[in-house]
C-alpha cells in the first residue's frame, strides 16, 4: 500500500471517509481517478483495507500524514472530517504545503463557509443544505431533479459531463464553438464556458464565441467524443473517429 501511494501523482486526497466520504469514494471509483483516503478510525481503515483502496491510517491534520499522501504532488484535497474546527485546521495546513492544490471543504455549521474559504478552501459544501434542497426539488419539481441527477451522476446513461481546459498549443484555440459542435457531432452539447480570468461560467454560450488558451468549457455528450475533445484541448493527436480539424 505504501509503495502504491509513493507513486501517486495528480491524485486526490480524501480526508475523512464517513457517511459523506463513502459517496465521494464511489464517484472517484466510477471516474477511475487516482486517490488516497486518510482516516484515523480503525474500523473504517479495516473496511478500506478489504476493498483495496489506497488508504493511510492517521490524523489528516498533521503534516507528516499529508506528506505520506504526497500532498505536494496531489491535484486536489477534500476536507471531510466530522468537525468544522478540524476541517479548518486541515485546510490551513494543506494550503501551506501546496499553494496550487484545489481544496474542497465540508462545512457543518452555516457560519463555517466563509472561515474555510479564508483559510484556503477553493469551495465549501454543506451536505445538509444540499440534501434539503434535493428533497424539496424532488417534491416540487421531480422532472428537474431527474435531469439534475443525470448531470451529477451520468454513469447510468450514455452521456457524460466534463469540463475541458483549452491549452496554449491546442487545435481548439482560436476556433468558434460552432466548429466543435458540427453536424456530425450533434450529440455534443456545450453547456457553458468560463473565459480565462473570469470567476464564473457563462451558460448557453453564443456559437460565435472564440476559444482562447486558459478557457474552460463544460460539455455533455458521449464519453468517446468528450475524450477526443479533451485530447484536442491538450494539443495531442486524436486517433479515434469524431471531432477532427
Secondary structure, 3 states (H helix, E strand, C coil): CHHHHCCCCCCEEEECCCHHHHHHHHHHHHHCCCEEEEECCHHHHHHHHHHCCCEEECCCCCHHHHHHCCHHHCCEEEECCCCHHHHHHHHHHHHHHCCCCEEEEECCCCCHHHHHHHHCCCEEECHHHHHHHHHHHHHHCHHHHHHHHHHHCHHHCCEEEEEEECCCCCCCCCCEHHHHCCHHHCCCEEEEEECCCCCCCEECCCCCCECCCCCEEEEEEEHHHHHHHHHHHHCCCCCCCCCCC
